[in-house]
Amino acid sequence: MRADIVSGGVFPDYELNDHIGKRRKLSDLQSIYPMVLVLSRGSYCPKDRRQAEGLLQLHREMGVGYCRMVTISTDAIAETREYRSGVGAHWTFLADPRRIVQKDLDIAEYTDPVHNPMIPHVIVLEPKLIVHKVYNGYWFFGRPTVEELRQDLRAVCMKCFADWDITRPELRKAWSEGRKELFFPYGQTFAQTLGDE
């Protein structure tokens, strides 16, 4: 992995086609939320399919917890769509058959010249694509468990959501004074926060 992709660094704002062929930027998909980014070998890999199946329940929790998930694979759009559908996922999958991410991050899985995938990683991102944590998933058990991701998301949310602890007296005072910008959705309408997942 590129040397600058570490905690506190900023992850590149890649723009790729999603599972239906629409151009999407990571920053637009993330909006103001924490995000789990899965860099996948692709649909051919049973480990990646099993990982995606395991993330299904977490994704449902992330929806109510105001967090996002995105998967990027080296598959073409048709394979990406089949991969997403085949595991029953409802989050955005991005197709990178030209291996832009793989090359830019220097994560070519050189032990598999047949498929030429990227080494699987999971990156937990704070808002504004700030790297919180990076997991190397070359070996399946190097990938984070659902519980590890919950803990990571808790830490990111505690850091990023100004109203995480609404029992603080200064927040109660702000609310009574009508200063709603300190409370989710932070001066936006709920419609504005929904974005285009």
PyMOL commands that set and color helices and strands:
alter all, ss='L'
color gray80, all
select helices_A, chain A and resi 26-30+46-64+77-87+100-105+127-129+140-142+146-160+169-176+180-182+190-194
alter helices_A, ss='H'
color red, helices_A
select strands_A, chain A and resi 15-18+23-25+35-40+68-73+92-95+121-126+130-136
alter strands_A, ss='S'
color yellow, strands_A
deselect
rebuild
show_as cartoon
